[in-house]
Amino acid sequence: MNQKSTNKKNPLFVVTNNGQDVQEAEGLFDAMVKRFGLAPLIEFINTILQMISEQVGGTVALELARGFLDEVINILEKLLKIIDPVLAFGIIRR
């Protein structure tokens, strides 16, 4: 049997609270959310997106929702560039 297929990929862990808490992350995005405590913000954005999607009834409302989403994405991109410019360069392709 091939050794690569039997070995598991190294797990990703996030250390918070001055080394008091250690959590396993499922990926890079999950690690960033856990590391910076962004779970409430992600939940808030998800709730807003659900409310907007329920209210979209025509093309005008769809354009307004798209404009809102574009602004949220721009803010998150700027935040990522401040936090980790190298990672932002690899993710943002504009």
PERA-V447471 format. One record per pair of residues at least 4 apart in sequence whose ideal C-beta (glycine too) atoms are under 8 Angstrom apart, sorted by the first residue. I is the first residue (numbers start at 1). J is the second residue. Records with the same first field share a line. If there is no record, write none. Layout:
I->J, J
This chain:
1->5, 6
2->6
3->7
11->24
12->24, 25, 26, 27, 28, 30, 31
13->22, 23, 24, 25
14->22, 23, 24, 25, 31, 34, 35
15->19, 21, 22
16->20, 21, 22, 23, 34, 35, 37
17->21
23->34
25->30, 31, 34
26->30
27->31
28->32
29->33
30->34
31->35
32->36, 38
33->38, 39, 42
34->39
36->83
38->42
39->43
40->44
41->45
42->46
43->47
44->48
45->49, 72
46->50
47->51
48->52
49->53, 69
50->54
51->55
52->56, 65, 68
53->65
55->61
56->61, 62, 65
57->61
58->62
59->63
60->64
61->65
62->66
63->67
64->68
65->69
66->70
67->71
68->72
69->73
70->74
71->75
72->76
73->77
74->78
75->79
76->80
77->81, 88, 92
78->82
79->83
80->84, 87, 88, 91, 92
81->85, 88, 92
83->87, 88
84->88
85->89
86->90
87->91
88->92
